[in-house]
Amino acid sequence: LKKTYNAIETYWSQSRVHWNNNHGTNIMGDVAKIVWDGYISEKGNKALKPFCNKGWEYYEKIQQIFPFG
């Protein structure tokens, strides 16, 4: 759980990216998909793969338990 949470927080801390609990990263369009696929292919980013267009139901609960990092 902590690995997934940290992956989301790391992704979200970048500029020009989006995250919400309903749609995850909300990747739409061919260019965004290419950028997303490149990000996911990098070492350590595979934990985000399931969240291309869906949120993580545990995010808010885990956010209360774990500080980022």
mmCIF file as gemmi writes it, N, C-alpha and C atoms, coordinates in Angstrom:
data_model
loop_
_atom_site.group_PDB
_atom_site.id
_atom_site.type_symbol
_atom_site.label_atom_id
_atom_site.label_alt_id
_atom_site.label_comp_id
_atom_site.label_asym_id
_atom_site.label_entity_id
_atom_site.label_seq_id
_atom_site.pdbx_PDB_ins_code
_atom_site.Cartn_x
_atom_site.Cartn_y
_atom_site.Cartn_z
_atom_site.occupancy
_atom_site.B_iso_or_equiv
_atom_site.pdbx_formal_charge
_atom_site.auth_seq_id
_atom_site.auth_asym_id
_atom_site.pdbx_PDB_model_num
ATOM 1 N N . LEU Axp A 1 ? 0.815 -1.2 0 1 0 ? 1 A 1
ATOM 2 C CA . LEU Axp A 1 ? 0 0 0 1 0 ? 1 A 1
ATOM 3 C C . LEU Axp A 1 ? 0.858 1.263 0 1 0 ? 1 A 1
ATOM 4 N N . LYS Axp A 2 ? 1.923 1.224 0.81 1 0 ? 2 A 1
ATOM 5 C CA . LYS Axp A 2 ? 2.774 2.407 0.894 1 0 ? 2 A 1
ATOM 6 C C . LYS Axp A 2 ? 3.485 2.667 -0.432 1 0 ? 2 A 1
ATOM 7 N N . LYS Axp A 3 ? 3.89 1.605 -1.119 1 0 ? 3 A 1
ATOM 8 C CA . LYS Axp A 3 ? 4.56 1.766 -2.415 1 0 ? 3 A 1
ATOM 9 C C . LYS Axp A 3 ? 3.624 2.444 -3.42 1 0 ? 3 A 1
ATOM 10 N N . THR Axp A 4 ? 2.383 2.009 -3.454 1 0 ? 4 A 1
ATOM 11 C CA . THR Axp A 4 ? 1.404 2.613 -4.364 1 0 ? 4 A 1
ATOM 12 C C . THR Axp A 4 ? 1.16 4.07 -3.991 1 0 ? 4 A 1
ATOM 13 N N . TYR Axp A 5 ? 0.993 4.328 -2.704 1 0 ? 5 A 1
ATOM 14 C CA . TYR Axp A 5 ? 0.771 5.699 -2.243 1 0 ? 5 A 1
ATOM 15 C C . TYR Axp A 5 ? 1.946 6.599 -2.627 1 0 ? 5 A 1
ATOM 16 N N . ASN Axp A 6 ? 3.168 6.139 -2.376 1 0 ? 6 A 1
ATOM 17 C CA . ASN Axp A 6 ? 4.345 6.941 -2.713 1 0 ? 6 A 1
ATOM 18 C C . ASN Axp A 6 ? 4.464 7.161 -4.219 1 0 ? 6 A 1
ATOM 19 N N . ALA Axp A 7 ? 4.101 6.162 -5.012 1 0 ? 7 A 1
ATOM 20 C CA . ALA Axp A 7 ? 4.135 6.321 -6.47 1 0 ? 7 A 1
ATOM 21 C C . ALA Axp A 7 ? 3.158 7.403 -6.916 1 0 ? 7 A 1
ATOM 22 N N . ILE Axp A 8 ? 1.977 7.419 -6.335 1 0 ? 8 A 1
ATOM 23 C CA . ILE Axp A 8 ? 0.983 8.446 -6.665 1 0 ? 8 A 1
ATOM 24 C C . ILE Axp A 8 ? 1.485 9.819 -6.24 1 0 ? 8 A 1
ATOM 25 N N . GLU Axp A 9 ? 2 9.928 -5.03 1 0 ? 9 A 1
ATOM 26 C CA . GLU Axp A 9 ? 2.495 11.215 -4.532 1 0 ? 9 A 1
ATOM 27 C C . GLU Axp A 9 ? 3.663 11.728 -5.376 1 0 ? 9 A 1
ATOM 28 N N . THR Axp A 10 ? 4.562 10.848 -5.769 1 0 ? 10 A 1
ATOM 29 C CA . THR Axp A 10 ? 5.696 11.247 -6.604 1 0 ? 10 A 1
ATOM 30 C C . THR Axp A 10 ? 5.208 11.742 -7.959 1 0 ? 10 A 1
ATOM 31 N N . TYR Axp A 11 ? 4.286 11.016 -8.551 1 0 ? 11 A 1
ATOM 32 C CA . TYR Axp A 11 ? 3.73 11.424 -9.843 1 0 ? 11 A 1
ATOM 33 C C . TYR Axp A 11 ? 3.036 12.776 -9.718 1 0 ? 11 A 1
ATOM 34 N N . TRP Axp A 12 ? 2.207 12.911 -8.709 1 0 ? 12 A 1
ATOM 35 C CA . TRP Axp A 12 ? 1.406 14.111 -8.518 1 0 ? 12 A 1
ATOM 36 C C . TRP Axp A 12 ? 2.267 15.34 -8.202 1 0 ? 12 A 1
ATOM 37 N N . SER Axp A 13 ? 3.441 15.136 -7.656 1 0 ? 13 A 1
ATOM 38 C CA . SER Axp A 13 ? 4.299 16.265 -7.294 1 0 ? 13 A 1
ATOM 39 C C . SER Axp A 13 ? 4.985 16.895 -8.51 1 0 ? 13 A 1
ATOM 40 N N . GLN Axp A 14 ? 4.873 16.27 -9.665 1 0 ? 14 A 1
ATOM 41 C CA . GLN Axp A 14 ? 5.461 16.822 -10.882 1 0 ? 14 A 1
ATOM 42 C C . GLN Axp A 14 ? 4.555 17.913 -11.445 1 0 ? 14 A 1
ATOM 43 N N . SER Axp A 15 ? 5.149 18.802 -12.2 1 0 ? 15 A 1
ATOM 44 C CA . SER Axp A 15 ? 4.324 19.821 -12.844 1 0 ? 15 A 1
ATOM 45 C C . SER Axp A 15 ? 3.634 19.23 -14.071 1 0 ? 15 A 1
ATOM 46 N N . ARG Axp A 16 ? 2.499 19.78 -14.391 1 0 ? 16 A 1
ATOM 47 C CA . ARG Axp A 16 ? 1.711 19.413 -15.572 1 0 ? 16 A 1
ATOM 48 C C . ARG Axp A 16 ? 1.144 18 -15.546 1 0 ? 16 A 1
ATOM 49 N N . VAL Axp A 17 ? 0.929 17.452 -14.397 1 0 ? 17 A 1
ATOM 50 C CA . VAL Axp A 17 ? 0.28 16.142 -14.311 1 0 ? 17 A 1
ATOM 51 C C . VAL Axp A 17 ? -0.996 16.275 -13.492 1 0 ? 17 A 1
ATOM 52 N N . HIS Axp A 18 ? -1.852 15.291 -13.634 1 0 ? 18 A 1
ATOM 53 C CA . HIS Axp A 18 ? -3.162 15.336 -12.992 1 0 ? 18 A 1
ATOM 54 C C . HIS Axp A 18 ? -3.375 14.062 -12.187 1 0 ? 18 A 1
ATOM 55 N N . TRP Axp A 19 ? -4.065 14.181 -11.075 1 0 ? 19 A 1
ATOM 56 C CA . TRP Axp A 19 ? -4.504 13.013 -10.309 1 0 ? 19 A 1
ATOM 57 C C . TRP Axp A 19 ? -5.793 13.366 -9.596 1 0 ? 19 A 1
ATOM 58 N N . ASN Axp A 20 ? -6.758 12.461 -9.635 1 0 ? 20 A 1
ATOM 59 C CA . ASN Axp A 20 ? -7.898 12.56 -8.735 1 0 ? 20 A 1
ATOM 60 C C . ASN Axp A 20 ? -8.376 11.148 -8.424 1 0 ? 20 A 1
ATOM 61 N N . ASN Axp A 21 ? -9.113 11.014 -7.35 1 0 ? 21 A 1
ATOM 62 C CA . ASN Axp A 21 ? -9.5 9.679 -6.885 1 0 ? 21 A 1
ATOM 63 C C . ASN Axp A 21 ? -10.554 9.003 -7.748 1 0 ? 21 A 1
ATOM 64 N N . ASN Axp A 22 ? -11.214 9.73 -8.595 1 0 ? 22 A 1
ATOM 65 C CA . ASN Axp A 22 ? -12.208 9.115 -9.473 1 0 ? 22 A 1
ATOM 66 C C . ASN Axp A 22 ? -11.609 8.611 -10.78 1 0 ? 22 A 1
ATOM 67 N N . HIS Axp A 23 ? -10.702 9.378 -11.352 1 0 ? 23 A 1
ATOM 68 C CA . HIS Axp A 23 ? -10.176 9.057 -12.679 1 0 ? 23 A 1
ATOM 69 C C . HIS Axp A 23 ? -8.669 8.833 -12.702 1 0 ? 23 A 1
ATOM 70 N N . GLY Axp A 24 ? -8.037 8.752 -11.558 1 0 ? 24 A 1
ATOM 71 C CA . GLY Axp A 24 ? -6.588 8.528 -11.519 1 0 ? 24 A 1
ATOM 72 C C . GLY Axp A 24 ? -5.849 9.631 -12.243 1 0 ? 24 A 1
ATOM 73 N N . THR Axp A 25 ? -4.98 9.251 -13.18 1 0 ? 25 A 1
ATOM 74 C CA . THR Axp A 25 ? -4.212 10.248 -13.922 1 0 ? 25 A 1
ATOM 75 C C . THR Axp A 25 ? -5.007 10.848 -15.068 1 0 ? 25 A 1
ATOM 76 N N . ASN Axp A 26 ? -6.157 10.234 -15.389 1 0 ? 26 A 1
ATOM 77 C CA . ASN Axp A 26 ? -7.09 10.75 -16.392 1 0 ? 26 A 1
ATOM 78 C C . ASN Axp A 26 ? -6.408 11 -17.739 1 0 ? 26 A 1
ATOM 79 N N . ILE Axp A 27 ? -5.711 9.99 -18.245 1 0 ? 27 A 1
ATOM 80 C CA . ILE Axp A 27 ? -4.997 10.088 -19.515 1 0 ? 27 A 1
ATOM 81 C C . ILE Axp A 27 ? -6.001 10.055 -20.664 1 0 ? 27 A 1
ATOM 82 N N . MET Axp A 28 ? -6.01 11.115 -21.467 1 0 ? 28 A 1
ATOM 83 C CA . MET Axp A 28 ? -6.911 11.193 -22.619 1 0 ? 28 A 1
ATOM 84 C C . MET Axp A 28 ? -6.124 11.698 -23.821 1 0 ? 28 A 1
ATOM 85 N N . GLY Axp A 29 ? -6.325 11.069 -24.945 1 0 ? 29 A 1
ATOM 86 C CA . GLY Axp A 29 ? -5.666 11.492 -26.178 1 0 ? 29 A 1
ATOM 87 C C . GLY Axp A 29 ? -4.396 10.704 -26.446 1 0 ? 29 A 1
ATOM 88 N N . ASP Axp A 30 ? -4.025 10.674 -27.72 1 0 ? 30 A 1
ATOM 89 C CA . ASP Axp A 30 ? -2.871 9.882 -28.143 1 0 ? 30 A 1
ATOM 90 C C . ASP Axp A 30 ? -1.549 10.395 -27.575 1 0 ? 30 A 1
ATOM 91 N N . VAL Axp A 31 ? -1.368 11.706 -27.575 1 0 ? 31 A 1
ATOM 92 C CA . VAL Axp A 31 ? -0.111 12.269 -27.074 1 0 ? 31 A 1
ATOM 93 C C . VAL Axp A 31 ? 0.037 12.001 -25.58 1 0 ? 31 A 1
ATOM 94 N N . ALA Axp A 32 ? -1.021 12.209 -24.831 1 0 ? 32 A 1
ATOM 95 C CA . ALA Axp A 32 ? -0.976 11.941 -23.388 1 0 ? 32 A 1
ATOM 96 C C . ALA Axp A 32 ? -0.69 10.469 -23.122 1 0 ? 32 A 1
ATOM 97 N N . LYS Axp A 33 ? -1.243 9.586 -23.936 1 0 ? 33 A 1
ATOM 98 C CA . LYS Axp A 33 ? -1.009 8.149 -23.777 1 0 ? 33 A 1
ATOM 99 C C . LYS Axp A 33 ? 0.451 7.8 -24.043 1 0 ? 33 A 1
ATOM 100 N N . ILE Axp A 34 ? 1.061 8.415 -25.04 1 0 ? 34 A 1
ATOM 101 C CA . ILE Axp A 34 ? 2.479 8.177 -25.338 1 0 ? 34 A 1
ATOM 102 C C . ILE Axp A 34 ? 3.345 8.628 -24.165 1 0 ? 34 A 1
ATOM 103 N N . VAL Axp A 35 ? 3.054 9.809 -23.635 1 0 ? 35 A 1
ATOM 104 C CA . VAL Axp A 35 ? 3.808 10.318 -22.477 1 0 ? 35 A 1
ATOM 105 C C . VAL Axp A 35 ? 3.603 9.396 -21.279 1 0 ? 35 A 1
ATOM 106 N N . TRP Axp A 36 ? 2.375 8.982 -21.043 1 0 ? 36 A 1
ATOM 107 C CA . TRP Axp A 36 ? 2.059 8.078 -19.935 1 0 ? 36 A 1
ATOM 108 C C . TRP Axp A 36 ? 2.824 6.764 -20.07 1 0 ? 36 A 1
ATOM 109 N N . ASP Axp A 37 ? 2.787 6.165 -21.262 1 0 ? 37 A 1
ATOM 110 C CA . ASP Axp A 37 ? 3.487 4.899 -21.492 1 0 ? 37 A 1
ATOM 111 C C . ASP Axp A 37 ? 4.986 5.041 -21.235 1 0 ? 37 A 1
ATOM 112 N N . GLY Axp A 38 ? 5.552 6.18 -21.624 1 0 ? 38 A 1
ATOM 113 C CA . GLY Axp A 38 ? 6.965 6.435 -21.351 1 0 ? 38 A 1
ATOM 114 C C . GLY Axp A 38 ? 7.24 6.534 -19.861 1 0 ? 38 A 1
ATOM 115 N N . TYR Axp A 39 ? 6.366 7.215 -19.14 1 0 ? 39 A 1
ATOM 116 C CA . TYR Axp A 39 ? 6.534 7.353 -17.688 1 0 ? 39 A 1
ATOM 117 C C . TYR Axp A 39 ? 6.434 5.994 -17 1 0 ? 39 A 1
ATOM 118 N N . ILE Axp A 40 ? 5.449 5.207 -17.38 1 0 ? 40 A 1
ATOM 119 C CA . ILE Axp A 40 ? 5.229 3.896 -16.771 1 0 ? 40 A 1
ATOM 120 C C . ILE Axp A 40 ? 6.383 2.943 -17.063 1 0 ? 40 A 1
ATOM 121 N N . SER Axp A 41 ? 7.021 3.104 -18.219 1 0 ? 41 A 1
ATOM 122 C CA . SER Axp A 41 ? 8.111 2.194 -18.582 1 0 ? 41 A 1
ATOM 123 C C . SER Axp A 41 ? 9.387 2.461 -17.784 1 0 ? 41 A 1
ATOM 124 N N . GLU Axp A 42 ? 9.488 3.622 -17.15 1 0 ? 42 A 1
ATOM 125 C CA . GLU Axp A 42 ? 10.669 3.939 -16.345 1 0 ? 42 A 1
ATOM 126 C C . GLU Axp A 42 ? 10.659 3.122 -15.061 1 0 ? 42 A 1
ATOM 127 N N . LYS Axp A 43 ? 11.845 2.755 -14.628 1 0 ? 43 A 1
ATOM 128 C CA . LYS Axp A 43 ? 11.993 1.949 -13.414 1 0 ? 43 A 1
ATOM 129 C C . LYS Axp A 43 ? 11.341 2.654 -12.221 1 0 ? 43 A 1
ATOM 130 N N . GLY Axp A 44 ? 10.573 1.912 -11.471 1 0 ? 44 A 1
ATOM 131 C CA . GLY Axp A 44 ? 9.95 2.448 -10.27 1 0 ? 44 A 1
ATOM 132 C C . GLY Axp A 44 ? 8.574 3.05 -10.474 1 0 ? 44 A 1
ATOM 133 N N . ASN Axp A 45 ? 8.141 3.18 -11.721 1 0 ? 45 A 1
ATOM 134 C CA . ASN Axp A 45 ? 6.852 3.817 -11.982 1 0 ? 45 A 1
ATOM 135 C C . ASN Axp A 45 ? 5.743 2.837 -12.327 1 0 ? 45 A 1
ATOM 136 N N . LYS Axp A 46 ? 6.052 1.57 -12.376 1 0 ? 46 A 1
ATOM 137 C CA . LYS Axp A 46 ? 5.067 0.565 -12.777 1 0 ? 46 A 1
ATOM 138 C C . LYS Axp A 46 ? 3.891 0.462 -11.803 1 0 ? 46 A 1
ATOM 139 N N . ALA Axp A 47 ? 4.069 0.873 -10.568 1 0 ? 47 A 1
ATOM 140 C CA . ALA Axp A 47 ? 2.983 0.81 -9.579 1 0 ? 47 A 1
ATOM 141 C C . ALA Axp A 47 ? 1.794 1.68 -9.98 1 0 ? 47 A 1
ATOM 142 N N . LEU Axp A 48 ? 2.03 2.663 -10.838 1 0 ? 48 A 1
ATOM 143 C CA . LEU Axp A 48 ? 0.95 3.554 -11.269 1 0 ? 48 A 1
ATOM 144 C C . LEU Axp A 48 ? 0.15 3.017 -12.449 1 0 ? 48 A 1
ATOM 145 N N . LYS Axp A 49 ? 0.628 1.981 -13.094 1 0 ? 49 A 1
ATOM 146 C CA . LYS Axp A 49 ? -0.007 1.485 -14.32 1 0 ? 49 A 1
ATOM 147 C C . LYS Axp A 49 ? -1.519 1.278 -14.198 1 0 ? 49 A 1
ATOM 148 N N . PRO Axp A 50 ? -2.027 0.708 -13.112 1 0 ? 50 A 1
ATOM 149 C CA . PRO Axp A 50 ? -3.482 0.492 -13.023 1 0 ? 50 A 1
ATOM 150 C C . PRO Axp A 50 ? -4.309 1.783 -12.94 1 0 ? 50 A 1
ATOM 151 N N . PHE Axp A 51 ? -3.66 2.914 -12.728 1 0 ? 51 A 1
ATOM 152 C CA . PHE Axp A 51 ? -4.384 4.153 -12.456 1 0 ? 51 A 1
ATOM 153 C C . PHE Axp A 51 ? -4.417 5.126 -13.634 1 0 ? 51 A 1
ATOM 154 N N . CYS Axp A 52 ? -4.245 4.592 -14.825 1 0 ? 52 A 1
ATOM 155 C CA . CYS Axp A 52 ? -4.286 5.425 -16.029 1 0 ? 52 A 1
ATOM 156 C C . CYS Axp A 52 ? -5.592 6.212 -16.098 1 0 ? 52 A 1
ATOM 157 N N . ASN Axp A 53 ? -6.697 5.556 -15.861 1 0 ? 53 A 1
ATOM 158 C CA . ASN Axp A 53 ? -8 6.231 -15.924 1 0 ? 53 A 1
ATOM 159 C C . ASN Axp A 53 ? -8.948 5.792 -14.822 1 0 ? 53 A 1
ATOM 160 N N . LYS Axp A 54 ? -8.389 5.355 -13.718 1 0 ? 54 A 1
ATOM 161 C CA . LYS Axp A 54 ? -9.23 5.057 -12.553 1 0 ? 54 A 1
ATOM 162 C C . LYS Axp A 54 ? -8.468 5.44 -11.298 1 0 ? 54 A 1
ATOM 163 N N . GLY Axp A 55 ? -9.19 5.857 -10.315 1 0 ? 55 A 1
ATOM 164 C CA . GLY Axp A 55 ? -8.572 6.271 -9.065 1 0 ? 55 A 1
ATOM 165 C C . GLY Axp A 55 ? -8.214 5.086 -8.186 1 0 ? 55 A 1
ATOM 166 N N . TRP Axp A 56 ? -7.709 5.386 -7.014 1 0 ? 56 A 1
ATOM 167 C CA . TRP Axp A 56 ? -7.333 4.363 -6.039 1 0 ? 56 A 1
ATOM 168 C C . TRP Axp A 56 ? -8.212 4.567 -4.816 1 0 ? 56 A 1
ATOM 169 N N . GLU Axp A 57 ? -9.062 3.62 -4.55 1 0 ? 57 A 1
ATOM 170 C CA . GLU Axp A 57 ? -10.06 3.764 -3.492 1 0 ? 57 A 1
ATOM 171 C C . GLU Axp A 57 ? -9.462 3.975 -2.106 1 0 ? 57 A 1
ATOM 172 N N . TYR Axp A 58 ? -8.226 3.587 -1.898 1 0 ? 58 A 1
ATOM 173 C CA . TYR Axp A 58 ? -7.599 3.69 -0.576 1 0 ? 58 A 1
ATOM 174 C C . TYR Axp A 58 ? -6.781 4.968 -0.388 1 0 ? 58 A 1
ATOM 175 N N . TYR Axp A 59 ? -6.666 5.789 -1.419 1 0 ? 59 A 1
ATOM 176 C CA . TYR Axp A 59 ? -5.756 6.93 -1.366 1 0 ? 59 A 1
ATOM 177 C C . TYR Axp A 59 ? -5.994 7.826 -0.147 1 0 ? 59 A 1
ATOM 178 N N . GLU Axp A 60 ? -7.2 8.27 0.061 1 0 ? 60 A 1
ATOM 179 C CA . GLU Axp A 60 ? -7.466 9.207 1.16 1 0 ? 60 A 1
ATOM 180 C C . GLU Axp A 60 ? -7.209 8.577 2.523 1 0 ? 60 A 1
ATOM 181 N N . LYS Axp A 61 ? -7.538 7.308 2.679 1 0 ? 61 A 1
ATOM 182 C CA . LYS Axp A 61 ? -7.289 6.629 3.957 1 0 ? 61 A 1
ATOM 183 C C . LYS Axp A 61 ? -5.79 6.46 4.199 1 0 ? 61 A 1
ATOM 184 N N . ILE Axp A 62 ? -5.06 6.062 3.169 1 0 ? 62 A 1
ATOM 185 C CA . ILE Axp A 62 ? -3.613 5.878 3.295 1 0 ? 62 A 1
ATOM 186 C C . ILE Axp A 62 ? -2.931 7.223 3.526 1 0 ? 62 A 1
ATOM 187 N N . GLN Axp A 63 ? -3.436 8.261 2.909 1 0 ? 63 A 1
ATOM 188 C CA . GLN Axp A 63 ? -2.877 9.602 3.082 1 0 ? 63 A 1
ATOM 189 C C . GLN Axp A 63 ? -2.915 10.028 4.551 1 0 ? 63 A 1
ATOM 190 N N . GLN Axp A 64 ? -3.924 9.592 5.275 1 0 ? 64 A 1
ATOM 191 C CA . GLN Axp A 64 ? -4.03 9.917 6.695 1 0 ? 64 A 1
ATOM 192 C C . GLN Axp A 64 ? -3.043 9.108 7.543 1 0 ? 64 A 1
ATOM 193 N N . ILE Axp A 65 ? -2.656 7.935 7.055 1 0 ? 65 A 1
ATOM 194 C CA . ILE Axp A 65 ? -1.773 7.048 7.817 1 0 ? 65 A 1
ATOM 195 C C . ILE Axp A 65 ? -0.303 7.337 7.553 1 0 ? 65 A 1
ATOM 196 N N . PHE Axp A 66 ? 0.051 7.436 6.274 1 0 ? 66 A 1
ATOM 197 C CA . PHE Axp A 66 ? 1.457 7.602 5.886 1 0 ? 66 A 1
ATOM 198 C C . PHE Axp A 66 ? 1.74 9.036 5.476 1 0 ? 66 A 1
ATOM 199 N N . PRO Axp A 67 ? 2.779 9.62 6.006 1 0 ? 67 A 1
ATOM 200 C CA . PRO Axp A 67 ? 3.239 10.876 5.424 1 0 ? 67 A 1
ATOM 201 C C . PRO Axp A 67 ? 3.934 10.541 4.112 1 0 ? 67 A 1
ATOM 202 N N . PHE Axp A 68 ? 3.968 11.476 3.189 1 0 ? 68 A 1
ATOM 203 C CA . PHE Axp A 68 ? 4.648 11.224 1.919 1 0 ? 68 A 1
ATOM 204 C C . PHE Axp A 68 ? 6.124 10.981 2.182 1 0 ? 68 A 1
ATOM 205 N N . GLY Axp A 69 ? 6.655 9.935 1.557 1 0 ? 69 A 1
ATOM 206 C CA . GLY Axp A 69 ? 8.089 9.65 1.657 1 0 ? 69 A 1
ATOM 207 C C . GLY Axp A 69 ? 8.385 8.414 2.304 1 0 ? 69 A 1
